[in-house]
Amino acid sequence: MSDGTSMARRTPKLSHLNERGESRMVDVSGKDITTRTAAAEAILRMEPATHAAVVQGSGPKGEVLPVARVAGIMAAKRTPEAIPMCHPLALSGVEIEFETGLKHDTKGRAGIRVLVRVKCTGRTGVEMEALHAAAVAALTIYDMVKALEKGMEVVSVRLLEKTGGKSGDWRP
């Protein structure tokens, strides 16, 4: 850095690193148990014919959205197995909805929005569970109709909101 200030002094301390900069799982045992929620979404874009097959349940692998819903729920429950520093949580609820009527994008592609809501009562948040569920549900949709179209895109996966915990509520 030209001003002589190190990145370590300008960057907030990351809780997943110990004093030597090594990865660790954060100890949350001293945190209060509170109700925590998170909502996340994934957006897919595809050709109208592929979109119609998804909506009608006529894809080559059968009913797409029910399978994607189950895959997303399973992903939420198994987040610590995929993301190393996540704590295992006793989730009290996972809801997944699909919005299939998104307006066409500038390339004429139709869209599907995967909306996930996750809830638990615990010592740490459920943001990663919601994001993981949205991503896996979107990838399941891709997998189930990739025979129809390889050019589908998962164009975004993002956190929409979170509630509870020490840091409080967050919305963009």
DOGUNU-475734 format. One line per field, with one value per residue: residue number from 1; x, y, z of N, C-alpha, C in turn. Coordinates in Angstrom, 3 decimals, decimal comma. Atoms other than C-alpha are relative to their C-alpha. Layout:
REM DOGUNU-475734
resi: (NUM:...)
n_east: (X:...)
n_north: (Y:...)
n_up: (Z:...)
ca_east: (X:...)
ca_north: (Y:...)
ca_up: (Z:...)
c_east: (X:...)
c_north: (Y:...)
c_up: (Z:...)
//
This chain:
REM DOGUNU-475734
resi: (1:2:3:4:5:6:7:8:9:10:11:12:13:14:15:16:17:18:19:20:21:22:23:24:25:26:27:28:29:30:31:32:33:34:35:36:37:38:39:40:41:42:43:44:45:46:47:48:49:50:51:52:53:54:55:56:57:58:59:60:61:62:63:64:65:66:67:68:69:70:71:72:73:74:75:76:77:78:79:80:81:82:83:84:85:86:87:88:89:90:91:92:93:94:95:96:97:98:99:100:101:102:103:104:105:106:107:108:109:110:111:112:113:114:115:116:117:118:119:120:121:122:123:124:125:126:127:128:129:130:131:132:133:134:135:136:137:138:139:140:141:142:143:144:145:146:147:148:149:150:151:152:153:154:155:156:157:158:159:160:161:162:163:164:165:166:167:168:169:170:171:172)
n_east: (0,846:-0,825:-0,025:-0,681:0,955:0,171:1,365:0,460:0,516:1,144:1,047:0,521:-0,486:0,873:0,177:-0,358:-1,453:-0,592:-1,009:-1,057:0,577:0,430:1,448:0,560:1,436:0,251:0,669:1,219:0,627:0,343:1,044:1,369:0,892:1,083:0,613:-0,754:0,574:-0,686:0,629:-0,943:0,583:-0,826:0,720:-0,452:0,489:0,013:0,841:1,424:0,420:-0,494:0,828:1,314:-0,150:-0,113:1,293:0,980:-0,445:-0,184:-1,417:-0,435:-0,138:1,257:0,408:-1,226:0,086:0,068:-1,314:-0,872:0,402:-0,563:-1,460:-0,313:0,203:-1,105:-1,225:0,025:-0,275:-1,343:-0,948:-1,345:-0,748:-0,493:-0,711:-0,744:0,028:1,382:0,402:1,221:1,118:1,306:0,916:1,400:0,826:-0,575:1,052:-0,519:1,021:-0,503:0,734:-0,310:0,483:-0,890:-0,038:-1,124:-1,138:-0,310:-0,298:1,237:0,071:0,944:-0,685:0,571:-0,578:0,083:0,033:-0,177:0,055:-0,477:0,187:-0,443:-0,249:-1,350:-1,066:-0,601:0,992:0,334:-0,211:-0,648:0,975:0,912:-0,751:-0,323:1,247:0,362:-0,951:0,200:1,282:-0,231:-0,827:0,850:0,790:-0,913:-0,303:1,146:0,376:-1,183:0,119:0,726:-0,745:-1,243:-0,328:0,674:-0,914:0,364:-0,573:-0,314:0,370:-0,285:0,747:1,008:0,136:-0,231:0,472:-0,458:-1,411:-0,697:-0,100:1,339:0,625:-0,661:0,674:-0,748)
n_north: (-1,171:-1,190:-0,818:0,734:0,655:1,394:0,458:0,543:-1,084:-0,636:0,992:0,467:1,309:1,088:0,903:1,366:0,135:-0,165:-1,068:0,303:-0,058:1,336:0,215:0,668:-0,115:-0,973:0,491:-0,785:0,456:-1,138:-0,835:0,247:0,762:-0,856:0,412:-0,548:0,320:-0,543:0,227:-0,106:0,333:0,309:-0,296:0,737:-0,474:1,078:-0,218:0,203:1,403:0,692:-0,517:0,639:1,391:-0,023:-0,388:1,046:1,287:0,920:0,147:1,377:0,716:-0,065:-1,205:-0,680:-0,859:0,747:0,591:-1,111:-0,393:0,977:-0,173:-1,202:0,277:0,867:-0,802:-0,842:0,846:0,576:-1,080:0,165:1,017:-0,601:-1,241:0,523:-0,681:-0,170:0,828:0,783:-0,679:0,666:-0,896:0,196:-0,129:-0,369:-0,158:-0,328:-0,357:-0,276:-0,964:0,376:-1,017:-1,153:-0,603:0,405:-0,914:-0,666:1,034:0,731:1,206:0,023:0,145:0,637:-0,460:0,916:-0,785:0,891:-0,566:0,972:-0,468:0,841:-0,644:0,457:-0,935:-0,565:-0,265:0,990:-0,581:0,951:1,043:-0,539:-0,144:1,341:0,582:-0,671:0,407:1,411:0,111:-0,511:0,976:1,165:-0,358:0,107:1,404:0,746:-0,369:-0,295:0,695:-0,907:-1,253:-0,101:-1,406:-0,635:-0,655:-0,451:-1,339:-0,585:0,606:-1,079:-0,111:-1,053:-0,559:0,871:-0,575:0,631:0,043:-1,173:-1,074:-0,510:0,259:-0,578:-0,003:-0,931)
n_up: (0,000:0,141:-1,213:-1,054:-0,861:0,398:0,149:-1,278:-0,832:0,655:0,178:-1,282:-0,414:0,415:-1,126:0,372:-0,017:-1,318:-0,057:0,976:1,334:0,407:-0,052:-1,172:-0,151:-1,058:-1,198:-0,213:-1,245:-0,846:0,608:-0,436:0,866:0,484:1,260:1,123:1,310:1,171:1,300:1,111:1,299:1,167:1,245:1,180:1,299:0,984:1,175:-0,299:0,126:-1,196:-1,086:0,108:-0,442:-1,461:-0,569:0,307:-0,539:1,118:0,305:0,225:-1,272:-0,733:-0,740:-0,403:-1,185:-1,261:-0,296:-0,398:-1,358:-0,936:0,031:-0,768:-1,429:-0,415:-0,016:-1,201:-1,149:0,086:0,306:-0,569:0,731:1,245:-0,308:-1,148:-1,293:-0,473:-1,132:0,183:-0,651:-0,020:0,699:-0,371:1,192:1,300:1,006:1,334:0,982:1,343:0,814:1,385:0,921:0,143:1,337:0,838:-0,055:1,271:0,995:0,256:-0,825:-1,116:-1,267:-1,175:-1,262:-1,124:-1,231:-1,145:-1,352:-0,985:-1,374:-1,095:-1,277:-0,294:-0,345:1,210:1,032:1,022:1,330:0,898:0,307:1,014:1,252:0,488:0,503:1,253:1,038:0,354:0,711:1,360:0,715:0,263:1,186:1,144:0,248:0,488:1,371:0,814:1,290:0,898:0,205:-0,776:-0,191:-1,136:-0,933:-1,336:0,153:-1,295:-1,275:-0,943:-1,246:0,054:-1,341:-1,136:-1,252:-1,232:-0,336:-0,523:0,996:0,282:1,300:1,181:1,301:0,870)
ca_east: (0,000:1,358:0,394:2,224:-0,968:-1,191:-4,317:-4,466:-5,039:-7,615:-9,593:-11,928:-10,777:-12,215:-13,662:-12,785:-9,048:-6,993:-4,187:-1,780:-4,160:-5,160:-8,725:-10,854:-14,459:-15,749:-16,733:-20,347:-20,970:-21,065:-23,655:-27,296:-29,821:-32,225:-34,614:-32,763:-34,087:-32,640:-34,042:-32,047:-32,757:-31,292:-32,299:-32,058:-32,396:-33,287:-34,904:-38,725:-39,094:-36,960:-38,899:-42,174:-40,906:-39,981:-43,320:-45,335:-43,300:-42,499:-38,711:-36,696:-36,230:-39,827:-41,273:-38,488:-39,721:-40,771:-37,378:-35,580:-37,576:-36,509:-32,898:-32,906:-34,328:-31,745:-28,991:-30,076:-29,917:-26,484:-24,763:-21,914:-20,961:-20,411:-19,116:-16,356:-16,691:-20,495:-21,925:-24,422:-27,787:-31,136:-33,262:-36,860:-38,097:-37,095:-39,512:-38,805:-40,964:-40,537:-41,593:-41,852:-43,313:-40,226:-40,097:-37,878:-34,391:-32,740:-31,796:-35,424:-34,789:-37,426:-36,621:-37,241:-36,668:-35,915:-36,868:-35,709:-36,582:-34,798:-35,433:-33,824:-33,452:-29,759:-26,455:-25,541:-27,349:-28,841:-27,649:-25,404:-28,185:-30,514:-27,853:-26,806:-30,431:-31,090:-27,951:-28,591:-32,254:-31,157:-28,481:-31,049:-33,275:-30,291:-29,431:-32,943:-33,322:-29,748:-30,619:-32,910:-30,506:-26,886:-26,841:-29,066:-27,539:-27,790:-27,354:-27,396:-27,488:-27,859:-28,968:-32,178:-32,392:-31,462:-32,915:-31,791:-28,490:-25,965:-25,658:-29,439:-31,525:-30,118:-31,838:-30,205)
ca_north: (0,000:3,406:5,001:2,324:1,060:-2,718:-4,523:-6,170:-2,795:-1,648:-4,889:-5,873:-8,897:-12,095:-14,395:-17,559:-16,908:-17,424:-15,099:-16,858:-16,412:-20,078:-21,213:-22,229:-22,871:-19,991:-20,836:-19,695:-21,237:-17,807:-16,363:-16,024:-18,450:-16,427:-16,988:-16,471:-16,319:-15,769:-15,435:-15,971:-16,255:-17,736:-16,587:-18,827:-17,747:-20,103:-20,260:-20,071:-23,697:-24,937:-22,727:-24,172:-27,724:-26,830:-25,169:-27,969:-30,731:-32,215:-32,229:-35,329:-36,202:-35,532:-33,016:-30,490:-28,095:-30,664:-32,368:-29,010:-28,155:-31,377:-30,875:-27,359:-28,521:-31,291:-28,796:-26,457:-29,320:-30,450:-27,076:-27,859:-30,856:-28,592:-25,404:-26,265:-23,591:-23,689:-24,994:-27,861:-26,305:-27,732:-26,000:-25,447:-24,626:-24,441:-23,092:-22,969:-21,235:-20,862:-17,828:-18,856:-15,687:-13,484:-11,058:-12,031:-10,584:-8,582:-11,857:-13,046:-15,685:-16,603:-16,741:-18,715:-17,321:-19,740:-18,123:-19,788:-18,987:-20,730:-20,498:-21,812:-21,034:-21,115:-19,382:-18,615:-17,469:-19,378:-17,208:-19,912:-22,497:-20,237:-19,453:-23,087:-24,204:-21,590:-22,541:-26,283:-25,913:-23,826:-26,352:-29,138:-27,317:-27,004:-30,677:-31,859:-29,953:-29,676:-32,192:-29,500:-26,577:-26,393:-22,569:-21,987:-19,677:-19,309:-15,552:-14,753:-16,192:-13,631:-13,045:-11,038:-10,577:-11,994:-11,500:-12,219:-12,550:-10,084:-8,152:-7,726:-7,579:-6,943:-6,034:-4,429)
ca_up: (0,000:-0,868:2,457:4,463:6,073:6,084:4,993:8,431:10,092:7,534:7,290:10,112:12,100:10,651:13,287:11,331:11,696:14,849:15,942:13,521:10,574:10,495:9,828:12,763:13,598:15,712:19,294:19,637:23,060:24,735:22,362:23,330:21,935:19,794:16,919:13,670:10,135:6,697:3,193:0,009:-3,683:-6,817:-10,301:-13,377:-17,003:-19,846:-23,247:-23,259:-24,408:-21,512:-19,116:-20,398:-19,806:-16,215:-15,496:-17,167:-15,531:-18,919:-18,729:-19,617:-15,928:-14,892:-12,427:-11,889:-9,205:-6,583:-6,871:-6,677:-3,534:-1,806:-2,932:-1,482:1,840:2,043:1,211:4,005:6,488:5,270:4,887:7,336:5,192:2,169:3,813:6,280:8,968:9,288:12,531:12,486:13,317:14,335:11,720:12,719:9,230:5,572:2,960:-0,761:-3,337:-7,084:-9,079:-12,709:-14,177:-14,279:-17,189:-20,087:-19,975:-22,774:-24,532:-24,532:-21,890:-19,329:-15,634:-12,488:-9,009:-6,191:-2,879:0,343:3,956:6,831:10,575:13,728:17,393:18,154:18,768:15,164:12,032:9,130:6,240:4,803:5,032:3,041:0,425:0,117:-0,295:-3,006:-4,923:-4,766:-5,764:-8,771:-9,722:-9,458:-11,931:-14,270:-13,885:-14,592:-17,880:-19,131:-21,850:-23,289:-22,885:-21,816:-21,963:-18,941:-16,367:-12,635:-12,834:-9,131:-5,649:-2,873:0,675:0,894:4,653:8,022:11,477:15,014:16,753:18,083:14,819:14,594:11,454:7,991:4,739:1,703)
c_east: (0,894:0,053:0,649:-0,949:-0,206:-1,478:-0,545:-0,593:-1,246:-1,185:-0,515:0,519:-1,022:-0,077:0,387:1,514:0,504:1,097:1,171:-0,515:-0,471:-1,528:-0,388:-1,511:-0,243:-0,726:-1,196:-0,670:-0,396:-1,088:-1,375:-0,751:-1,166:-0,608:0,716:-0,663:0,898:-0,822:1,054:-0,727:1,080:-0,881:0,634:-0,590:0,158:-0,897:-1,466:-0,463:0,447:-0,839:-1,370:0,060:0,103:-1,370:-1,042:0,373:0,259:1,461:0,402:0,158:-1,243:-0,261:1,216:-0,142:-0,181:1,345:0,965:-0,322:0,621:1,528:0,422:-0,155:1,134:1,303:0,060:0,412:1,436:1,080:1,384:0,840:0,614:0,855:0,706:-0,179:-1,420:-0,286:-1,202:-1,122:-1,240:-1,004:-1,428:-0,924:0,809:-1,167:0,635:-1,173:0,681:-0,911:0,402:-0,385:0,894:-0,036:1,226:1,121:0,272:0,337:-1,239:-0,157:-1,001:0,777:-0,792:0,751:-0,245:0,093:0,004:-0,097:0,374:-0,135:0,598:0,019:1,363:0,948:0,669:-1,041:-0,142:0,170:0,591:-0,947:-0,968:0,692:0,302:-1,248:-0,405:0,899:-0,249:-1,337:0,157:0,825:-0,789:-0,896:0,870:0,234:-1,167:-0,435:1,202:-0,004:-0,722:0,823:1,228:0,324:-0,786:1,045:-0,658:0,664:0,271:-0,446:0,339:-0,884:-0,956:-0,188:0,418:-0,519:0,603:1,489:0,555:0,032:-1,367:-0,480:0,794:-0,910:0,770:-0,721)
c_north: (1,238:0,833:-0,718:-0,718:-1,427:-0,333:-0,502:1,091:0,631:-0,947:-0,424:-1,407:-1,057:-1,027:-1,443:-0,220:0,169:1,062:-0,227:0,024:-1,336:-0,117:-0,714:0,124:0,876:-0,676:0,898:-0,324:1,147:0,896:-0,386:-0,842:0,913:-0,627:0,723:-0,447:0,567:-0,331:0,226:-0,357:-0,403:0,268:-0,814:0,656:-1,117:0,381:-0,288:-1,455:-0,822:0,401:-0,673:-1,452:-0,078:0,248:-1,106:-1,365:-1,036:-0,151:-1,455:-0,817:0,129:1,341:0,673:0,712:-0,767:-0,628:1,088:0,471:-0,947:0,133:1,221:-0,207:-0,881:0,786:0,883:-0,809:-0,502:1,045:-0,214:-1,067:0,572:1,236:-0,199:0,709:0,250:-0,969:-0,859:0,652:-0,870:0,963:-0,305:0,172:0,388:0,041:0,413:0,229:0,262:1,020:-0,257:1,063:1,219:0,522:-0,509:1,023:0,577:-0,999:-0,838:-1,265:0,172:-0,238:-0,748:0,538:-1,074:0,870:-0,954:0,803:-1,100:0,610:-1,001:0,817:-0,518:1,136:0,643:0,032:-1,084:0,551:-1,016:-1,137:0,477:0,131:-1,357:-0,657:0,618:-0,455:-1,443:-0,208:0,473:-0,986:-1,269:0,259:-0,137:-1,465:-0,726:0,375:0,328:-0,735:0,871:1,239:0,056:1,452:0,704:0,639:0,181:1,371:0,690:-0,912:1,070:-0,088:1,170:0,676:-1,033:0,710:-0,774:0,101:1,328:1,171:0,558:-0,344:0,680:-0,162:0,975:1,334)
c_up: (0,000:1,268:1,175:0,948:-0,485:-0,126:1,326:0,879:-0,604:-0,151:1,367:0,307:-0,408:1,119:-0,321:-0,052:1,422:-0,065:-0,956:-1,435:-0,533:0,144:1,278:-0,057:1,216:1,165:0,274:1,334:0,920:-0,562:0,530:-1,028:-0,363:-1,248:-1,122:-1,296:-1,090:-1,235:-1,074:-1,287:-0,978:-1,218:-1,127:-1,236:-1,014:-1,167:0,348:-0,090:1,208:1,204:-0,004:0,476:1,523:0,617:-0,196:0,582:-1,063:-0,406:-0,123:1,278:0,872:0,656:0,619:1,345:1,311:0,395:0,457:1,414:1,032:0,055:0,809:1,493:0,532:0,098:1,235:1,218:0,029:-0,310:0,613:-0,693:-1,283:0,257:1,337:1,341:0,529:1,138:-0,375:0,804:-0,046:-0,623:0,414:-1,200:-1,222:-0,983:-1,320:-0,933:-1,336:-0,657:-1,441:-1,011:-0,129:-1,429:-0,749:0,122:-1,392:-1,116:-0,325:0,822:1,145:1,296:1,046:1,211:1,052:1,247:1,185:1,289:0,978:1,385:0,976:1,287:0,427:0,287:-1,210:-1,118:-1,046:-1,421:-0,974:-0,385:-1,080:-1,353:-0,625:-0,597:-1,341:-1,142:-0,448:-0,709:-1,448:-0,828:-0,320:-1,203:-1,242:-0,358:-0,665:-1,414:-0,885:-1,331:-1,025:-0,338:0,910:0,356:1,091:0,898:1,358:0,090:1,330:1,125:1,023:1,235:-0,128:1,349:1,029:1,235:1,164:0,215:0,446:-0,983:-0,396:-1,393:-1,104:-1,210:-0,881:-0,148)
//
